[in-house]
Structures are given as C-alpha cells and as structure tokens.
C-alpha cells in the first residue's frame, strides 16, 4: 500500500492506494498528521483506489479525525468502499464524517 498527496489550496488530498497493512498505517498517520498540523491544512482522504482497509488503518483514520478536530481543521472522506461505510454505520461514526463522491467536491465541501 502507498499513498499520493496533492495540495489543493489549504487542503491536503491524500489518495490511499492498494491494500493497507500495519507498517503502512503508522507511516501514513504520522505523515498526514504532521503535515496538516505544521501547515494548518484540512485533509481529504480519497479511497477510490483502495482495495482493502485494515482495522488498524480504520483506527488511525479515527485518531486522525480526532486530531484534526482538536486543531479545528476540516476533514472529509472520498469514495469509501462498502466495508468502510458499513464499519462507520455499525459503530455510529458515520455522522462524524463528511463523505463525498470525488475529491473536488470534498475540497470545496469541507
């Protein structure tokens, strides 16, 4: 798994590629959080090219959400897969995330 990032104004758009694993999760979280905090950026996580999300990555997404909220920065999700949507619904967390169909909508909507 890897990720690509693109800066659109004051929003960091991060596209998560492939399947997540434990090693990727820690690197992903640390990098995205550090960049958002140091540059005062909102974040959009784009899952349109993601095949599988591990439970550890889901946990890091929730931790990232908490951290960006504390910094009063916006966050949105793009095209989460069926499993991720179901997880968010079952846990009651769906109401805490803005979900968009594409990154351009997310950047303007967060």
Backbone torsions as a table, in degrees:
resi	resn	phi	psi	omega
1	UNK	NA	147.7	177.3
2	UNK	-147.0	179.2	175.7
3	UNK	-144.8	151.5	174.4
4	UNK	-118.7	149.0	-179.7
5	UNK	-131.9	150.3	-179.1
6	UNK	-144.3	133.7	178.3
7	UNK	-94.7	120.2	177.6
8	UNK	-119.8	97.1	-175.3
9	UNK	66.5	-122.6	179.1
10	UNK	-103.7	28.0	-179.8
11	UNK	-127.2	128.2	174.8
12	UNK	-90.6	116.3	177.9
13	UNK	-98.2	119.2	-177.9
14	UNK	-115.1	117.6	178.0
15	UNK	-97.2	120.5	-179.6
16	UNK	-90.4	123.3	-172.7
17	UNK	-113.2	132.6	173.4
18	UNK	84.5	-142.8	-178.0
19	UNK	-111.5	139.0	-179.6
20	UNK	-82.3	152.0	172.3
21	UNK	-142.3	174.4	-173.7
22	UNK	-61.1	-44.5	-178.3
23	UNK	-61.8	-42.1	-179.8
24	UNK	-63.1	-40.1	-172.8
25	UNK	-58.4	-48.2	-178.1
26	UNK	-64.9	-44.9	179.8
27	UNK	-62.3	-44.3	-179.5
28	UNK	-58.3	-53.1	-176.8
29	UNK	-60.4	-49.6	-177.7
30	UNK	-61.1	-43.8	-178.2
31	UNK	-65.7	-50.1	-176.0
32	UNK	-65.0	-45.8	-179.4
33	UNK	-63.5	-44.0	-179.9
34	UNK	-61.8	-43.6	-178.7
35	UNK	-67.6	-43.6	-180.0
36	UNK	-62.5	-44.1	-179.3
37	UNK	-68.2	-43.7	-175.7
38	UNK	-71.5	-30.0	-177.8
39	UNK	-108.5	5.5	-179.9
40	UNK	53.6	54.7	-176.1
41	UNK	-109.8	143.6	165.7
42	UNK	-74.4	168.2	-178.2
43	UNK	-136.1	138.6	172.8
44	UNK	-121.6	123.4	176.4
45	UNK	-100.7	119.1	-176.2
46	UNK	-103.8	116.7	-177.2
47	UNK	-105.9	17.4	-176.5
48	UNK	-66.6	-20.7	178.6
49	UNK	-114.0	23.5	-178.2
50	UNK	-99.9	129.6	-179.6
51	UNK	-90.0	-38.0	-175.5
52	UNK	-151.0	138.1	176.2
53	UNK	-114.1	121.3	177.5
54	UNK	-75.9	162.2	177.5
55	UNK	-64.9	-31.2	178.5
56	UNK	-67.3	-37.0	176.9
57	UNK	-68.7	-38.8	176.4
58	UNK	-59.1	-42.7	178.1
59	UNK	-62.2	-40.0	179.3
60	UNK	-69.3	-33.4	176.2
61	UNK	-63.8	-41.0	177.7
62	UNK	-66.3	-40.1	177.8
63	UNK	-65.4	-40.0	177.8
64	UNK	-63.0	-42.8	178.6
65	UNK	-58.3	-45.9	179.7
66	UNK	-62.3	-43.1	-178.4
67	UNK	-66.9	-43.0	-179.4
68	UNK	-70.6	-31.6	175.8
69	UNK	-65.1	-41.7	178.7
70	UNK	-61.3	-34.3	178.4
71	UNK	-85.5	3.8	-179.1
72	UNK	57.2	41.7	176.9
73	UNK	-108.6	147.5	-179.0
74	UNK	-82.4	156.6	178.4
75	UNK	-146.5	142.8	176.4
76	UNK	-144.2	161.1	178.2
77	UNK	-117.1	140.8	177.4
78	UNK	-115.9	127.4	171.2
79	UNK	48.9	51.8	175.6
80	UNK	-65.5	143.5	-177.7
81	UNK	-71.5	174.4	-176.1
82	UNK	-58.4	-42.6	-179.2
83	UNK	-62.6	-43.9	-179.7
84	UNK	-66.0	-43.2	178.0
85	UNK	-60.1	-42.1	-179.3
86	UNK	-64.6	-43.3	178.2
87	UNK	-58.4	-45.9	-179.9
88	UNK	-64.3	-37.3	178.5
89	UNK	-68.5	-48.2	-177.3
90	UNK	-61.1	-40.6	-177.3
91	UNK	-82.4	-7.2	-178.5
92	UNK	80.0	10.1	-176.8
93	UNK	-88.0	-9.2	-177.0
94	UNK	-57.6	-33.9	-178.1
95	UNK	-70.6	-13.0	-178.1
96	UNK	-92.8	-4.3	-177.8
97	UNK	-120.9	137.9	169.5
98	UNK	-87.4	126.6	-176.9
99	UNK	-116.4	134.2	-176.1
100	UNK	-128.6	160.7	179.4
101	UNK	-82.4	-26.9	178.7
102	UNK	-149.3	165.6	-174.0
103	UNK	-69.3	-31.3	178.2
104	UNK	-64.4	-42.0	175.4
105	UNK	-61.6	-42.1	-177.7
106	UNK	-64.4	-45.6	-178.9
107	UNK	-59.8	-41.7	-179.9
108	UNK	-80.9	-19.8	-174.5
109	UNK	-95.4	-13.1	-179.8
110	UNK	-91.5	NA	NA
